[in-house]
Amino acid sequence: MVTVSAPPTDHTVPTVRRRSPWPGFIARRLLRLALGIVVVVTLAFLVLQLVPGDPVRLALGPTAPVSQVNEKRAELGLDDPIMVQYVHYWQHVLTGDFGTSIVSRQKVTTIISARVGNTVTLVAVSLALTLAGAVALGMSTAALTHNNKRRWLLAGFRFTASTLNVIPEYVYGVALVYVFAVSFALLPVAGDDGLTTLILPSLAISLGPIAGLSRIVRVQTVEVLGQEYIQAARSKRLSSLRIYGRHALPNLLTAALTIGGLLLGVLVASTVVVENVFARPGLGSTVVTAIVQRDYPVAQSVLLLLGGAVLVVNLVVDVALSLLDPRSLIRDS
Amino acid sequence: MAVHRPRGVTQYVCVLLLVLIAFLCVFGDPIWGDRAETIDAANAFGPASGAHWWGTDDLGRDVFSRVMASSQLSIKLALLAAAIGVGGGVLVGVGQAVLGPFFRRLLNTLITVSLAFPGLLLALLVNAVLGIGPRGAVIGVGIALIPPFARFTQTLAASAAASEYVAAARVLGVGRLQTMRRHILPNIAKPLMLTALMAIGTSLVSISALSFLGLGIQPPSYDWGQLLQFGLQNIYVHPMAAIGPTIAIVLAGLAFNLAGEAFADERSRSMLPAMMGTGLAERLAAKAEPAGSVDAIASHDDHDAVADSEEAVLRVKGLRVAYPGGVQPVRDVSIEIRPGERVALVGESGSGKSTLALALACLLDGSSAVDWEQFEFDGVVVRPGAESEHRHLFGTKLAVVFQDPTNSLNPAIRVGRQLAELRQVHYGAGRRESFAAAIERLEDVQIPGADMRARQYPHEYSGGMRQRAMIASGLMGTPRLLVADEPTTALDVTVQAHVLRLLERVNEETGTAVLLISHDISVVLSFCTRVLVMYAGRIVEDIPTADMLTRAAHPYTRALIAAVPDIDTMTSGPLATIPGSPPNLDSLPAGCSFAARCPWADDICRTDDPALGPVNPTHLVACHHPRTGEEPTPLAAPTVVPSADALPASAS
């Protein structure tokens, strides 16, 4: 067709390779992670220190013999100077030794490892549900109301979404239990017995976030649809499916995932509550019981783990986003 | 803005709910307190009835009364927690603005780190320390609210601090603390208060959550969360005992949250990420106008003037475009483009040329009304509204190059794949085969290392390369017409020349006709063979490029040419301009739309819009008094002024 006739003379000669922004980016994120971990570990350590009165006495109750209390105090190292305790605590955390439960005398690691899988599954399913639900809902609302069509739908969507967004997860939990289990007896409401028991808890967790995130996705979609590259895609006369799916979606995804990443922390917290609503054995129900029973080593360790997990997940989301949208990396540096 | 959103209603509902809540706080306990405590063991777990709207609990106490009576405690705890969170947050946020750079950074890092933690985990941590009970719950929830509130205050303060009056205060030597108190705080008070309102809602819901988990209020005291916990335990026997408190929590939580949102302006809508969408969405909605009709557009006969020719690649007659609200950016335009022809469409910004280009490419979206009497592309007749039946035709034979190359390639797709797409969709070619074709086209438009470049994303390309990639994209089919909308405007001068030369080569070697939209007369003169001059939505002159400088018949065309700066133009003074300004497209004058700016205009010009008629077989003009001599249209004495693009543009 067109043949090459003259060598290029403008500045389009292959660009000189810029220094990769990755090392700096990774270094900054690791530093932030490290800082976060220090804060989390310190806070977890402080739990035992800040308890008004003697935590062991509080945990074992007023009837426990003095010898037992002293023995436990020694075991927890509460009689050492605070800095020594702090150093020991770090040593224990780094070697994966979280002590034993004051109440059940089981190793904390045993308690946690028996339940962590349940919680991780629930969070993962809820996140997937949130992202899929919000993107589907937000995009289709944007598509249906594009060019000022169906204004009533847009108004309805805004009102419903902002309302549903502020309803807390335990309320959804109670409502779902009522509707599905009490009124219709369709789905199991308690325990962890395979896939069906995951449906209601993950719905309870994700309904609110779906409502919130879908509003953001809608606005993003409207913005993306107004871009020239969408017009360029239309000029190629592609099907709407291809325009929305192939040309618009990837450009929304970054925003959706960024907020999704931020929501992950919220999802983890919701899990704590929802596990209690549906009586699922997991870290959430464990930590609540531990706090009620003043089982400090367990409470401390689970909170440490959840906090650490949130930090690591944030890092992963950041890195994933940068892989997905290399431009953000350049902006970041 | 209020018109487009049921905001008024939301506001009334919120106020009503808040008044109801205040009422319950004050009178809830006195009215229902006794009943709430009355034990009636015989009536334990009673169902909902006339006497007990929401049934009774395990001791036969009335659930409805208990929910009403506990309003005060529930709200009081929420207020306390919100006070801690808002007070602490504002203190930290303001402190950050007032303190020196070191502490500012330190606090900033701390806020960032603590924002990463979900509030509930912080609350649980505090609860673990302080033990279960209302004290731990309130302090925990309060502390958890500090980081987001600090960040919000800080963001608001920073934006207020960036304003000019604060800068002025600084220049006058007003101290940081003083500036904060006198100038910044008063300006951020409203959004802060509204967000505080939402914080109360959040606290209420969170404390109820803690009570619900058994960590907050302990029996025999009770709040909504605790009632809910009890209700859930017995939900099978007695669902209303769970649903009652749920209603209370949801309504109260909603009242505070929606009130914060409903009374907020854009500025205060960014505290929680979940609210991010609102401001933007509103601004978008505010721009929208109700759809109008095209019926009002008068039809003219001047399309008859266009000579019929069998071999035209594009033949359009009586094309009209109307935007909602009555604006008519394109009025009764007739255009004919022959194969291999290089035609220019010129005019000021706002003359409707970009809209016309999009309409010719059948790319205007549903928000504008497009209609025509005849539309024939590559021998195929296209009926108005039936553009989508000709996907393959337009997709393969009509290429469009847009103005802004930084934005016309999809940033999320590799360039090669974007090009290859057309082959896959319209020719059913395989992935690999079409990718190879894409690389070939990139080579054709002289992108060095096309093999490697095809695998890159648009942001790795320079502006000139992107524009050439766009042209290459158009060449993936077998274009008969290439519509280029200001393809060089966003590029610097040397790159402009390359892109134009490329278009020229494409035209010569493939025989593709080119319609170049531009406001740059010099580009037009060097590239095209025929020029269409557009003014206020109509074509006013259709003239061979060769005659443009010397034989233009329309006063507007002459003025355009005279306004082009040449080598003798004084660079120090302002540029010459055409006196007056183009008419508003939504309120066009009755006669010739250029009459108001035309020195030769007389009565007929002000009453009759002239039709496009021949001066000679290759030259058409729409003017009652076409010019013949060499005399240019007088320009305004150089005043302030503008590149054509400084004028308001409704179309570009």
Interface residues (C-beta under 8 A of the other chain):
Chain A: M1 V2 T3 V4 S5 A6 P8 T9 D10 H11 T12 V13 P14 T15 R32 L35 G36 V39 V40 L43 A44 L46 V47 L50 V51 P52 L58 H146 N147 N148 K149 R151 L154 A155 R158 F159 S162 T163 N165 V166 I167 P168 Y170 V171 V174 A175 V177 Y178 A181 V182 P209 G212 L213 R215 I216 R218 V219 V222 E223 Q227 E228 Y229 Q231 A232 A233 R234 S235 K236 R237 L238 S239 R242 R246 H247 P250 N251 L253 I259 L262 L263 G265 V266 V268 A269 S270 V272 V273 N276 V277 V287 V288 A290 I291 V292 R294 Y296 A299 Q300 L303 L306 G307 V310 L311 N314 D325 P326 R327 I330
Chain B: H4 R5 P6 T10 T109 T112 V113 S114 A116 F117 P118 G119 L120 L121 L124 L125 N127 A128 V129 L130 G131 I132 G201 V205 S208 A209 F212 L213 G214 L215 L228 G231 L232 I235 Y236 P239 A242 I243 T246 I249 V250 G253 L254 N257 L258 E261 P273 A274 M275 M276 G277 T278 L280 A281 L284 A285 A288 P290 A291 P324 L358 A361 L363 D365 G366 S367 R391 H392 F394 G395 L398 A399 V400 F402 Q403 D404 N407 S408 L409 N410 P411 A412 I413 E421 L422 V425 H426 R441 E443 D444 V445 Q446 I447 P448 G449 M452 Y457 H459 E460 S462 G464 M465 M470 S473 L475 T494 V495 H498 R505 V506 E509 T510
